Amino acid sequence: MGQTGRSLVCMGLMVGLLCGGWRSNAADSLHWRKDADRVDAEINGWDLSRLLEELTTVTDWQIFVEPNAKHTVSTKFKDRTPGEALRLLLGDLSFALLPQTNGPSKFFVFRTSLQDATRLVRAPEKAAPAKAGKSIPNELIVTLKKGAKIDDLARLLGAKLIGRADELNAYRLQFDSADSAAAARDLLKNNGDVESVDSNYAVFPEPSPEALSFSSIPPLNLKPKAVGDTDRLIVGLIDTAVHPQSGGISSLLLPALSVAGDGQPRGDQITHGDSMAQTLLRSVATMTDSSEGTRVRLLPVDVYGDNPNTTMYDVAVGVYKAINSGAAVINLSLGGDGNSEFLHNVVKSGYDQGVLFFAAAGNEPTSQPSYPAAWPEVVAVTAGDRNGQIARYANRGDFVDAVAPGSAIVNFGGQSYLVSGTSVSTANVSGFIVGQAASSDKKPKDILPTLLKVLAPTQTP
């Protein structure tokens, strides 16, 4: 970067400096003084990830870094301007600040070009205390024995039937109150038509894609190989709805299924499902000869509909529908803290049929189990780097099986978006294994042991 460019960046820093504060660890400290527009630091051996995480905390900037950039900083200074401080902190790395009028300023750190600064840096979070999964208090999942009918039973219990999966003999019942649900559970224990009674749990969406000012990411270069139905390698994407026209993926999508509505995405806003579909298929593309195309097909299964969240019941029904439609791999870029026996039974049934499951470990820096990732039949994926080091914001419980990149750039409606989190990591791993399986004519389960050795977590921050 030339002297003129650095001067412009420093001017931007002066205008964009909005806040300050302390972040320290033992003798190390980074003090950003808003009132005096000055910076003090005493740092010994911080890597780039830690430096940027501390920086985003004391500035409130939205920081993007080139994924492969590396830097170790050891420095001590006082009373420096922001521009001088950043040059001392970042060494020979380049940087640029983009002030925003209606939100946090965007700060880019890169070695080659600004367009390569694509990974969003997250501020370190305090570990949350372990907590038990809370069920939806006024709901029950009732599984009946074969031939039994739910409608009369629901009326007898005074319940509203809000979900039915006749193929599973499983039904979602809603009651007026938690007390009514508890009373119904007691009554159902002695009912000869009832196979089981389970709690239902909420599943909340992963972080939404964030719009980028610009990006140099190329279009997805992946085409379908002409194969018969039995030769397709189908991935069930259990998520929000997917726009077929988004990101050039329409030729690789099977007709969508839906558990929570008609399955058609509404409006012109990118969905989490859009971003996961593109991320997964870009991972497939890295393992595919572009001249031959791929036999991988993506089966979108909408378990959210127009709702802000979904439930373990809906996820279970979505998984069942995907497996019934031929999915050999299930991508679950979602999760919650509820240990749902109903969903677990569906997963175990699919696992016994040879289906592989990949699920997000969660975006809280705890070791608390997240479900379905924590079940032994599921490959739990967290976010981190190629050396197996887990990202500071990501779950690092002993149930974690794999570490993969936790950010990706996707396209929608001519706009580029950055999406981050363990949901991205999960889609990356799912895409990698089916891409490799399709290219080698092996089964995904035969590739899995080697993949897990390569992606196993090796260290935590």
C-alpha positions as CSV (number, residue, x, y, z in Angstrom):
1,M,0.0,0.0,0.0
2,G,1.5,3.4,-1.0
3,Q,1.9,6.4,1.2
4,T,-1.2,8.1,-0.2
5,G,-3.3,4.9,0.6
6,R,-2.0,4.8,4.1
7,S,-2.8,8.5,4.6
8,L,-6.4,7.9,3.5
9,V,-6.7,4.9,5.7
10,C,-5.4,6.9,8.7
11,M,-7.9,9.7,7.9
12,G,-10.7,7.1,7.8
13,L,-9.5,5.8,11.2
14,M,-9.7,9.2,12.7
15,V,-13.3,9.7,11.5
16,G,-14.3,6.1,12.2
17,L,-13.0,5.7,15.8
18,L,-16.1,5.4,17.8
19,C,-15.4,3.7,21.0
20,G,-12.7,2.3,23.3
21,G,-12.0,0.0,26.2
22,W,-9.6,-2.4,27.9
23,R,-8.9,-6.0,27.0
24,S,-6.2,-7.6,29.0
25,N,-4.7,-11.0,29.8
26,A,-2.1,-11.1,32.6
27,A,0.5,-8.5,31.7
28,D,-0.8,-8.1,28.1
29,S,-3.1,-5.2,27.3
30,L,-4.6,-3.2,24.5
31,H,-6.0,0.2,25.5
32,W,-8.0,2.2,23.0
33,R,-8.7,5.6,24.4
34,K,-11.7,7.2,22.7
35,D,-11.5,10.5,24.6
36,A,-7.9,11.2,23.6
37,D,-7.9,9.4,20.2
38,R,-4.8,7.5,21.4
39,V,-3.8,3.8,21.8
40,D,-1.5,2.1,24.3
41,A,-0.4,-1.6,24.1
42,E,1.8,-4.1,25.7
43,I,1.6,-7.4,23.8
44,N,3.8,-10.5,23.9
45,G,3.4,-13.1,21.2
46,W,-0.2,-12.7,20.1
47,D,-1.2,-14.5,16.9
48,L,-3.2,-12.6,14.3
49,S,-6.5,-14.3,15.4
50,R,-6.2,-13.1,18.9
51,L,-5.1,-9.7,18.0
52,L,-8.1,-9.1,15.7
53,E,-10.5,-10.6,18.2
54,E,-9.2,-8.1,20.8
55,L,-9.3,-5.3,18.3
56,T,-12.9,-5.9,17.3
57,T,-13.8,-5.8,21.0
58,V,-12.2,-2.5,21.8
59,T,-13.3,-0.7,18.6
60,D,-16.7,-2.4,17.7
61,W,-15.5,-2.6,14.1
62,Q,-16.7,-5.4,11.9
63,I,-13.3,-6.9,10.9
64,F,-12.6,-9.1,7.9
65,V,-9.3,-10.9,7.4
66,E,-7.7,-12.8,4.5
67,P,-8.1,-16.5,5.6
68,N,-4.5,-17.5,5.1
69,A,-2.9,-14.3,6.6
70,K,-0.5,-15.0,9.4
71,H,1.2,-12.6,11.8
72,T,2.6,-12.7,15.4
73,V,2.9,-9.4,17.3
74,S,5.1,-8.5,20.2
75,T,5.2,-4.8,20.8
76,K,5.0,-2.1,23.5
77,F,4.0,1.5,22.9
78,K,2.0,4.4,24.5
79,D,0.1,7.4,23.2
80,R,0.1,6.5,19.5
81,T,-2.5,7.6,17.0
82,P,-4.9,4.9,15.7
83,G,-3.1,4.8,12.4
84,E,0.4,4.5,14.0
85,A,-0.9,1.9,16.4
86,L,-2.3,-0.3,13.7
87,R,0.9,-0.2,11.7
88,L,2.8,-1.3,14.8
89,L,0.3,-4.0,15.6
90,L,-0.1,-5.4,12.1
91,G,3.4,-5.2,10.8
92,D,3.7,-5.9,7.1
93,L,0.0,-6.7,6.7
94,S,-2.1,-4.2,4.8
95,F,-5.3,-2.8,6.1
96,A,-8.2,-0.5,5.3
97,L,-11.1,1.0,7.2
98,L,-14.5,1.7,5.6
99,P,-16.5,4.0,7.9
100,Q,-20.3,3.4,7.9
101,T,-23.0,6.0,8.7
102,N,-25.6,3.5,9.9
103,G,-23.6,0.8,11.5
104,P,-20.2,-0.4,12.6
105,S,-17.2,0.6,10.5
106,K,-15.7,-2.3,8.4
107,F,-12.0,-3.0,8.8
108,F,-10.1,-5.2,6.3
109,V,-6.8,-6.9,7.0
110,F,-5.0,-8.6,4.1
111,R,-1.7,-9.6,2.6
112,T,-2.6,-9.8,-1.2
113,S,-5.7,-7.7,-1.9
114,L,-8.6,-6.2,0.0
115,Q,-11.0,-8.5,-1.9
116,D,-9.4,-11.5,-0.3
117,A,-10.3,-10.3,3.3
118,T,-13.4,-12.4,3.5
119,R,-13.4,-14.1,6.9
120,L,-15.4,-12.3,9.6
121,V,-13.6,-12.0,12.9
122,R,-15.8,-12.6,16.0
123,A,-15.1,-11.1,19.3
124,P,-14.2,-13.6,22.0
125,E,-17.1,-14.6,24.2
126,K,-17.2,-15.7,27.8
127,A,-18.0,-19.4,28.2
128,A,-21.7,-19.8,29.0
129,P,-22.5,-22.0,32.0
130,A,-23.8,-25.5,31.3
131,K,-27.6,-25.6,31.0
132,A,-30.2,-28.3,30.5
133,G,-32.3,-28.2,27.4
134,K,-35.7,-26.6,28.0
135,S,-38.6,-28.3,26.4
136,I,-41.6,-26.4,24.9
137,P,-43.7,-26.6,28.1
138,N,-47.2,-27.0,26.5
139,E,-46.3,-29.5,23.8
140,L,-45.9,-33.3,23.6
141,I,-44.8,-35.6,20.8
142,V,-47.0,-38.7,20.9
143,T,-46.0,-41.9,18.9
144,L,-48.9,-44.4,18.5
145,K,-48.8,-48.1,17.9
146,K,-49.6,-49.2,14.4
147,G,-53.3,-48.9,13.6
148,A,-54.1,-46.5,16.4
149,K,-55.8,-43.1,15.6
150,I,-54.7,-39.7,16.9
151,D,-57.8,-37.5,16.3
152,D,-60.1,-39.0,19.0
153,L,-57.2,-39.1,21.4
154,A,-56.3,-35.5,20.9
155,R,-60.0,-34.5,21.5
156,L,-60.1,-36.6,24.7
157,L,-57.0,-34.8,25.9
158,G,-58.2,-31.4,25.0
159,A,-55.1,-30.9,22.7
160,K,-54.7,-29.2,19.4
161,L,-53.0,-31.4,16.7
162,I,-50.4,-29.1,15.1
163,G,-48.2,-31.6,13.5
164,R,-48.8,-35.1,12.0
165,A,-46.5,-37.6,10.5
166,D,-48.7,-40.6,9.8
167,E,-45.8,-42.5,8.2
168,L,-44.0,-42.3,11.6
169,N,-47.2,-42.7,13.6
170,A,-46.0,-39.5,15.4
171,Y,-47.9,-36.4,16.2
172,R,-47.3,-33.0,17.7
173,L,-49.9,-32.0,20.3
174,Q,-50.3,-28.5,21.8
175,F,-52.1,-27.8,25.1
176,D,-53.5,-24.7,26.7
177,S,-50.8,-24.8,29.4
178,A,-47.8,-26.6,30.7
179,D,-50.0,-28.1,33.5
180,S,-52.4,-29.5,30.9
181,A,-49.5,-31.0,29.0
182,A,-48.1,-32.6,32.2
183,A,-51.6,-34.0,33.1
184,A,-51.9,-35.5,29.6
185,R,-48.5,-37.1,29.8
186,D,-49.6,-38.9,33.0
187,L,-52.8,-40.1,31.3
188,L,-51.0,-41.4,28.2
189,K,-48.6,-43.6,30.3
190,N,-51.4,-46.1,30.7
191,N,-52.9,-45.9,27.2
192,G,-52.5,-49.1,25.3
193,D,-52.4,-47.3,21.9
194,V,-49.4,-45.2,22.8
195,E,-45.9,-46.3,21.9
196,S,-44.1,-43.3,23.5
197,V,-44.5,-39.7,24.8
198,D,-41.7,-37.3,24.3
199,S,-41.0,-33.6,24.9
200,N,-40.5,-31.2,22.0
201,Y,-37.6,-28.7,21.8
202,A,-37.0,-25.4,19.9
203,V,-34.3,-25.2,17.3
204,F,-33.1,-21.7,16.5
205,P,-31.7,-20.5,13.2
206,E,-28.0,-20.0,12.7
207,P,-26.5,-16.5,11.9
208,S,-27.9,-14.9,8.8
209,P,-25.7,-14.0,5.8
210,E,-24.3,-10.5,5.9
211,A,-24.1,-8.3,2.8
212,L,-20.6,-7.4,1.5
213,S,-19.8,-4.2,-0.3
214,F,-18.0,-6.2,-3.0
215,S,-16.3,-9.5,-3.5
216,S,-14.2,-11.2,-6.2
217,I,-15.6,-14.7,-5.7
218,P,-16.1,-16.4,-9.0
219,P,-19.4,-18.0,-10.0
220,L,-20.0,-21.6,-9.0
221,N,-18.5,-23.8,-11.7
222,L,-20.4,-27.1,-11.2
223,K,-22.7,-28.9,-13.5
224,P,-24.7,-32.1,-13.1
225,K,-23.5,-35.3,-14.7
226,A,-26.3,-37.1,-16.6
227,V,-26.9,-40.2,-14.5
228,G,-29.8,-42.4,-13.7
229,D,-31.9,-41.9,-10.5
230,T,-30.2,-44.8,-8.8
231,D,-26.7,-43.4,-9.4
232,R,-27.4,-40.0,-7.9
233,L,-25.7,-39.2,-4.6
234,I,-28.3,-37.2,-2.7
235,V,-27.7,-34.9,0.2
236,G,-30.7,-33.9,2.3
237,L,-30.3,-30.2,3.3
238,I,-32.5,-29.8,6.5
239,D,-32.8,-26.1,6.7
240,T,-34.8,-23.0,5.7
241,A,-36.2,-22.8,2.2
242,V,-33.8,-22.5,-0.8
243,H,-34.4,-20.2,-3.8
244,P,-33.8,-22.5,-6.9
245,Q,-32.4,-19.6,-8.8
246,S,-29.8,-18.5,-6.2
247,G,-26.1,-18.8,-7.0
248,G,-26.5,-20.9,-10.2
249,I,-27.4,-24.1,-8.4
250,S,-30.8,-24.8,-9.9
251,S,-29.5,-27.7,-12.1
252,L,-28.2,-29.5,-9.0
253,L,-31.4,-29.2,-6.9
254,L,-34.1,-31.8,-6.6
255,P,-37.7,-30.7,-6.0
256,A,-37.9,-29.3,-2.5
257,L,-39.8,-30.9,0.3
258,S,-41.4,-29.1,3.2
259,V,-42.5,-29.9,6.7
260,A,-43.6,-26.3,7.6
261,G,-45.6,-24.9,4.7
262,D,-45.4,-25.1,0.9
263,G,-41.6,-25.1,0.8
264,Q,-41.4,-22.1,-1.5
265,P,-39.1,-19.3,-0.3
266,R,-40.9,-16.0,-0.1
267,G,-39.6,-12.6,-1.1
268,D,-36.2,-11.7,-2.5
269,Q,-34.1,-12.0,0.6
270,I,-31.3,-14.6,0.9
271,T,-32.1,-17.4,3.3
272,H,-29.9,-19.5,5.5
273,G,-30.8,-22.4,3.3
274,D,-29.5,-20.5,0.2
275,S,-26.1,-19.9,1.9
276,M,-25.8,-23.5,3.0
277,A,-26.7,-24.9,-0.4
278,Q,-24.1,-22.8,-2.1
279,T,-21.5,-23.5,0.5
280,L,-22.0,-27.2,0.3
281,L,-22.0,-27.3,-3.5
282,R,-18.8,-25.1,-3.7
283,S,-17.2,-27.7,-1.5
284,V,-18.4,-30.4,-3.9
285,A,-16.9,-28.4,-6.8
286,T,-13.4,-28.5,-5.2
287,M,-13.5,-32.3,-5.5
288,T,-15.0,-32.5,-9.0
289,D,-13.6,-32.5,-12.5
290,S,-15.4,-29.5,-14.1
291,S,-15.4,-31.1,-17.5
292,E,-17.3,-34.2,-16.2
293,G,-19.8,-32.7,-13.8
294,T,-21.1,-34.4,-10.6
295,R,-23.7,-37.0,-9.7
296,V,-24.3,-35.1,-6.4
297,R,-27.8,-33.7,-6.1
298,L,-29.1,-31.5,-3.3
299,L,-32.5,-32.1,-1.8
300,P,-33.8,-29.0,0.1
301,V,-36.1,-29.8,3.0
302,D,-37.7,-26.8,4.6
303,V,-38.3,-27.3,8.3
304,Y,-38.8,-23.6,9.2
305,G,-41.5,-22.3,6.8
306,D,-42.4,-18.7,7.8
307,N,-41.4,-19.3,11.4
308,P,-38.4,-17.7,13.1
309,N,-37.4,-21.1,14.5
310,T,-38.2,-24.8,14.1
311,T,-38.5,-27.7,16.5
312,M,-36.9,-31.1,17.0
313,Y,-40.2,-32.6,15.9
314,D,-40.1,-30.8,12.5
315,V,-36.4,-31.6,12.0
316,A,-37.1,-35.3,12.7
317,V,-40.0,-35.4,10.1
318,G,-37.7,-33.6,7.7
319,V,-34.9,-36.1,8.2
320,Y,-37.3,-38.9,7.7
321,K,-38.7,-37.4,4.4
322,A,-35.2,-36.9,3.1
323,I,-34.1,-40.4,3.8
324,N,-37.3,-41.8,2.3
325,S,-36.5,-39.7,-0.9
326,G,-33.1,-41.4,-1.2
327,A,-30.7,-39.1,0.7
328,A,-27.4,-40.9,1.6
329,V,-26.1,-37.9,3.5
330,I,-28.0,-35.5,5.8
331,N,-26.7,-32.0,6.4
332,L,-28.0,-30.4,9.7
333,S,-26.5,-26.9,9.9
334,L,-28.6,-26.3,13.0
335,G,-28.9,-27.4,16.5
336,G,-30.2,-26.8,20.0
337,D,-29.7,-27.9,23.6
338,G,-32.7,-30.2,23.8
339,N,-31.9,-33.9,23.8
340,S,-34.9,-35.1,21.8
341,E,-35.5,-38.8,22.0
342,F,-37.9,-38.7,19.1
343,L,-35.4,-37.1,16.7
344,H,-32.6,-39.3,18.1
345,N,-34.7,-42.4,17.2
346,V,-35.2,-41.2,13.6
347,V,-31.4,-40.5,13.3
348,K,-30.6,-44.0,14.7
349,S,-32.9,-45.6,12.2
350,G,-31.3,-43.7,9.3
351,Y,-27.8,-44.5,10.6
352,D,-28.6,-48.2,10.7
353,Q,-29.6,-47.9,7.0
354,G,-26.1,-46.5,6.2
355,V,-27.0,-42.8,6.1
356,L,-24.4,-40.3,7.2
357,F,-25.3,-37.4,9.4
358,F,-23.3,-34.1,9.8
359,A,-24.5,-31.4,12.3
360,A,-23.3,-28.1,13.6
361,A,-21.6,-28.1,17.0
362,G,-22.8,-24.6,17.9
363,N,-21.5,-21.1,18.0
364,E,-21.0,-20.7,21.8
365,P,-17.4,-21.2,23.1
366,T,-18.5,-24.0,25.6
367,S,-18.2,-27.7,25.9
368,Q,-22.0,-28.1,26.4
369,P,-23.5,-30.7,24.2
370,S,-25.5,-29.5,21.2
371,Y,-28.1,-31.8,19.6
372,P,-28.2,-33.5,17.2
373,A,-24.4,-33.0,16.9
374,A,-23.7,-34.7,20.2
375,W,-25.2,-38.0,19.4
376,P,-22.8,-40.8,18.5
377,E,-24.5,-41.5,15.2
378,V,-23.8,-37.9,14.0
379,V,-20.5,-36.3,12.9
380,A,-20.3,-33.1,15.0
381,V,-18.6,-30.3,13.1
382,T,-17.1,-27.1,14.6
383,A,-15.4,-24.1,13.1
384,G,-11.6,-23.6,13.0
385,D,-8.5,-23.6,10.9
386,R,-6.7,-26.1,8.8
387,N,-4.5,-27.1,11.8
388,G,-7.4,-28.3,13.8
389,Q,-7.5,-25.3,16.1
390,I,-11.1,-24.5,17.1
391,A,-12.3,-20.9,16.6
392,R,-12.7,-18.9,19.8
393,Y,-16.5,-18.5,19.2
394,A,-17.2,-22.2,18.5
395,N,-18.2,-25.1,20.6
396,R,-15.2,-27.3,21.6
397,G,-17.0,-30.1,23.5
398,D,-15.5,-33.6,23.6
399,F,-18.3,-34.7,21.3
400,V,-16.8,-32.7,18.4
401,D,-15.5,-34.9,15.6
402,A,-14.3,-32.5,12.9
403,V,-13.0,-28.9,12.4
404,A,-13.6,-27.0,9.2
405,P,-13.6,-23.4,7.9
406,G,-16.4,-21.4,9.5
407,S,-17.0,-18.7,6.8
408,A,-18.0,-18.6,3.2
409,I,-19.0,-16.1,0.5
410,V,-22.2,-16.7,-1.4
411,N,-24.1,-14.8,-4.0
412,F,-27.8,-13.8,-4.3
413,G,-29.5,-11.4,-6.5
414,G,-26.2,-9.8,-7.7
415,Q,-25.1,-9.2,-4.1
416,S,-22.3,-11.0,-2.3
417,Y,-22.8,-12.2,1.3
418,L,-20.6,-13.5,4.0
419,V,-22.0,-16.3,6.2
420,S,-20.2,-17.5,9.3
421,G,-20.5,-20.1,12.0
422,T,-20.4,-23.9,12.6
423,S,-23.3,-24.2,10.1
424,V,-20.9,-23.3,7.4
425,S,-18.3,-25.7,8.7
426,T,-20.9,-28.5,8.6
427,A,-21.9,-27.7,5.0
428,N,-18.2,-27.6,4.0
429,V,-17.6,-31.1,5.4
430,S,-20.8,-32.6,3.9
431,G,-19.9,-31.2,0.5
432,F,-16.3,-32.4,0.7
433,I,-17.3,-36.0,1.6
434,V,-20.0,-36.3,-1.1
435,G,-17.8,-34.6,-3.7
436,Q,-15.0,-37.0,-3.0
437,A,-17.3,-40.0,-3.0
438,A,-18.9,-39.0,-6.3
439,S,-15.5,-38.4,-7.9
440,S,-14.1,-41.7,-6.7
441,D,-17.2,-43.9,-7.1
442,K,-16.9,-44.8,-3.4
443,K,-19.6,-44.7,-0.8
444,P,-19.4,-41.7,1.6
445,K,-19.2,-44.1,4.6
446,D,-16.0,-45.6,3.2
447,I,-14.4,-42.2,3.0
448,L,-15.5,-41.0,6.4
449,P,-12.7,-42.6,8.6
450,T,-9.9,-41.0,6.6
451,L,-11.8,-37.7,6.5
452,L,-12.2,-37.6,10.3
453,K,-8.5,-38.2,10.8
454,V,-7.7,-35.2,8.6
455,L,-10.3,-32.9,10.2
456,A,-9.9,-34.0,13.8
457,P,-9.6,-31.2,16.3
458,T,-6.0,-31.0,17.6
459,Q,-6.0,-28.0,19.9
460,T,-8.2,-25.3,21.3
461,P,-7.5,-21.6,21.9
